Amino acid sequence: MKFNLETCSEDPRGIIAEMTGELDIESSDEFKSTLKGIIETGPPVVVLDFEGVTFVDSSGLGAIVGVEREGNSNGCRIRITGTHGPVAKVFAITCLDKVFPRYEDRESALSD
């Protein structure tokens, strides 16, 4: 399934990036590039909504960590919501669920 990322909502508190498909070796560069552009606009928070993501591989995980670093160096906090099923399992196995606290919904991620 092709990966897609769209900013579906802008809020003074941050930007929500809604994703669908598979975040893998084929899509990780596009993911990083798109999010770098979003982060450079200066939002205080970017919420990555994984509700529509069905698969994440090691390249995707590396891209997520890279985006977190990019955010940190630009004063932008990265928040994650919508992980479920195999995606949530990958976050747990790699302990990224400790690095990125999961939020129940977009509103919670923006409000924290």
SERO-4910 file (N, C-alpha, C, O; in steps of 0.05 Angstrom, whole numbers):
BEGIN
 pado doro    nc1    nc2    nc3   cac1   cac2   cac3    cc1    cc2    cc3    oc1    oc2    oc3
  Met    A     17    -24      0      0      0      0     18     25      0     36     27     16
  Lys    A     12     43    -18     28     68    -20     25     85      5      3     86     17
  Phe    A     46     98     13     46    115     36     37    143     28     44    153      7
  Asn    A     21    156     46     12    183     40     13    198     67      6    188     88
  Leu    A     22    223     65     22    241     89     10    267     81     18    280     61
  Glu    A    -10    276     97    -23    302     92    -26    316    118    -31    304    139
  Thr    A    -22    343    117    -28    358    141    -58    364    139    -67    378    121
  Cys    A    -73    352    157   -102    354    155   -114    375    174   -137    382    171
  Ser    A    -97    386    191   -108    406    210    -85    422    220    -64    412    229
  Glu    A    -89    448    218    -70    466    231    -84    480    254   -107    487    252
  Asp    A    -69    482    275    -80    493    300    -58    510    312    -34    504    307
  Pro    A    -64    531    327    -42    548    338    -23    531    356      0    539    360
  Arg    A    -33    509    366    -17    492    384      2    474    368     21    464    380
  Gly    A     -3    470    342     14    452    327      0    442    301    -22    451    295
  Ile    A     14    424    288      4    413    262     -1    383    265     15    369    278
  Ile    A    -22    374    253    -28    345    253    -21    334    226    -31    344    205
  Ala    A     -4    314    225      3    300    201    -11    273    200     -4    255    216
  Glu    A    -30    270    182    -45    245    180    -32    228    159    -27    236    136
  Met    A    -26    203    167    -12    185    149    -29    160    143    -45    151    160
  Thr    A    -25    149    119    -37    124    111    -17    107     96      2    118     84
  Gly    A    -20     81     97     -3     63     81     19     51     98     17     48    122
  Glu    A     42     46     84     64     32     96     88     51     97     97     63     77
  Leu    A     99     55    121    123     71    125    147     52    125    153     39    145
  Asp    A    160     50    101    181     30     98    204     42     81    205     66     77
  Ile    A    221     25     72    245     34     57    237     50     32    252     68     25
  Glu    A    215     44     20    206     59     -3    195     87      3    196    104    -14
  Ser    A    185     91     27    172    116     33    186    133     55    179    156     60
  Ser    A    207    121     68    219    135     90    232    161     82    231    181     98
  Asp    A    245    163     59    258    188     51    237    210     46    241    233     54
  Glu    A    215    203     33    194    222     29    182    232     55    177    255     59
  Phe    A    178    213     74    168    219    101    186    240    114    177    260    124
  Lys    A    213    234    115    232    252    127    232    280    114    232    300    127
  Ser    A    232    280     88    233    305     73    208    322     78    210    346     83
  Thr    A    185    309     77    160    324     81    159    335    109    151    358    113
  Leu    A    166    319    129    165    328    157    186    349    163    181    367    179
  Lys    A    209    347    150    229    368    154    218    395    145    222    415    158
  Gly    A    205    394    122    192    419    112    171    430    131    170    454    135
  Ile    A    155    412    142    135    421    162    148    432    186    140    454    196
  Ile    A    168    419    197    182    428    221    195    455    217    195    472    235
  Glu    A    206    459    193    219    485    187    200    509    187    209    532    188
  Thr    A    174    504    185    155    526    187    151    536    215    139    557    219
  Gly    A    162    521    235    162    531    262    140    524    281    135    538    300
  Pro    A    125    502    276    103    495    295    116    486    322    137    474    322
  Pro    A    102    491    344    112    481    370    109    451    373    125    438    387
  Val    A     89    439    359     84    411    361     76    400    333     62    414    318
  Val    A     86    377    326     75    362    303     65    335    314     80    320    326
  Val    A     40    330    309     27    305    317     27    286    293     16    292    272
  Leu    A     40    263    296     40    243    275     18    223    281     19    208    301
  Asp    A     -3    224    265    -26    206    269    -22    181    252    -24    181    228
  Phe    A    -17    158    266    -12    133    253    -37    116    249    -35     92    242
  Glu    A    -60    127    253    -85    111    251    -87     96    224    -96     73    224
  Gly    A    -79    108    203    -81     96    176    -56     81    167    -55     72    145
  Val    A    -36     79    185    -11     65    177    -14     36    184    -21     28    207
  Thr    A     -8     19    165    -11    -10    168     14    -25    173     14    -48    182
  Phe    A     37    -12    168     63    -26    170     85     -6    174     85     15    161
  Val    A    105    -12    191    129      4    194    153    -15    196    153    -34    212
  Asp    A    173    -10    179    197    -27    180    220    -11    193    215     11    203
  Ser    A    244    -22    194    266     -9    207    273     17    194    282     36    208
  Ser    A    270     20    168    275     45    155    255     66    164    262     90    168
  Gly    A    230     58    167    210     76    177    215     85    206    212    108    212
  Leu    A    224     66    222    231     73    250    254     92    251    254    112    266
  Gly    A    274     88    234    297    106    232    288    134    224    298    154    234
  Ala    A    269    135    205    259    161    196    244    175    218    247    200    221
  Ile    A    229    161    234    215    173    257    234    185    277    231    207    286
  Val    A    255    170    283    276    179    302    290    204    290    295    223    304
  Gly    A    296    203    264    308    226    251    291    251    252    300    273    256
  Val    A    265    247    248    246    269    250    245    280    279    244    305    283
  Glu    A    246    263    298    247    272    326    272    289    331    270    310    344
  Arg    A    295    281    321    319    297    324    317    324    310    325    344    321
  Glu    A    306    323    286    302    348    271    283    367    287    288    391    289
  Gly    A    262    355    298    244    372    314    258    384    338    255    407    344
  Asn    A    273    367    352    287    377    376    306    400    369    307    419    384
  Ser    A    320    398    347    339    419    340    325    444    330    337    465    328
  Asn    A    299    442    325    284    466    316    263    474    337    246    491    330
  Gly    A    264    464    361    245    471    381    217    461    377    197    473    387
  Cys    A    214    439    362    188    427    356    186    400    369    204    383    366
  Arg    A    165    396    384    161    370    397    144    352    378    125    360    367
  Ile    A    153    327    376    139    307    359    122    290    378    132    279    398
  Arg    A     96    287    371     78    271    387     66    250    369     63    254    345
  Ile    A     59    227    380     49    205    364     22    196    375     18    193    400
  Thr    A      4    191    357    -23    180    364    -31    160    343    -20    160    321
  Gly    A    -51    144    349    -63    126    330    -48    100    324    -55     86    306
  Thr    A    -27     94    339    -13     68    334    -31     46    344    -44     48    364
  His    A    -32     24    329    -49      2    335    -38    -23    321    -21    -21    303
  Gly    A    -47    -46    330    -40    -71    317    -10    -75    313      6    -71    332
  Pro    A     -1    -83    289     27    -88    284     45    -64    288     68    -66    296
  Val    A     34    -40    282     50    -16    285     56    -11    315     79     -5    322
  Ala    A     36    -14    332     40    -11    361     59    -32    371     76    -27    389
  Lys    A     58    -56    360     76    -78    369    105    -71    362    123    -76    378
  Val    A    110    -60    338    137    -52    330    147    -31    349    170    -32    357
  Phe    A    131    -11    356    139     10    375    146     -3    402    166      5    414
  Ala    A    131    -22    411    136    -35    437    161    -52    436    178    -50    455
  Ile    A    164    -68    415    188    -86    413    214    -70    413    234    -78    424
  Thr    A    213    -47    399    238    -31    396    241    -10    419    260      5    419
  Cys    A    222    -10    437    221      8    460    217     37    452    222     56    468
  Leu    A    209     42    427    203     69    419    178     80    432    173    104    432
  Asp    A    162     62    443    138     72    458    147     85    484    131     99    496
  Lys    A    172     81    492    183     95    515    194    123    507    193    142    523
  Val    A    205    124    483    216    149    472    193    168    464    194    192    469
  Phe    A    173    157    452    150    172    442    126    163    458    113    143    451
  Pro    A    118    178    478     93    171    492     70    171    473     67    189    456
  Arg    A     53    151    475     30    150    457      7    165    469      2    164    493
  Tyr    A     -7    180    452    -30    195    461    -55    182    450    -55    170    429
  Glu    A    -77    183    466   -102    170    458   -114    182    433   -126    168    417
  Asp    A   -111    208    430   -123    222    407   -107    247    400    -89    255    415
  Arg    A   -114    259    378   -100    283    369   -102    306    389    -82    320    394
  Glu    A   -126    310    400   -130    332    419   -111    329    443    -99    349    452
  Ser    A   -109    305    454    -91    300    476    -62    306    469    -47    318    485
  Ala    A    -54    298    445    -27    303    436    -21    333    433      1    342    440
  Leu    A    -40    348    424    -36    376    421    -37    391    448    -24    411    451
  Ser    A    -52    381    466    -57    394    492    -35    390    512    -32    406    531
  Asp    A    -20    368    510      0    362    530     24    381    529     43    378    544
***
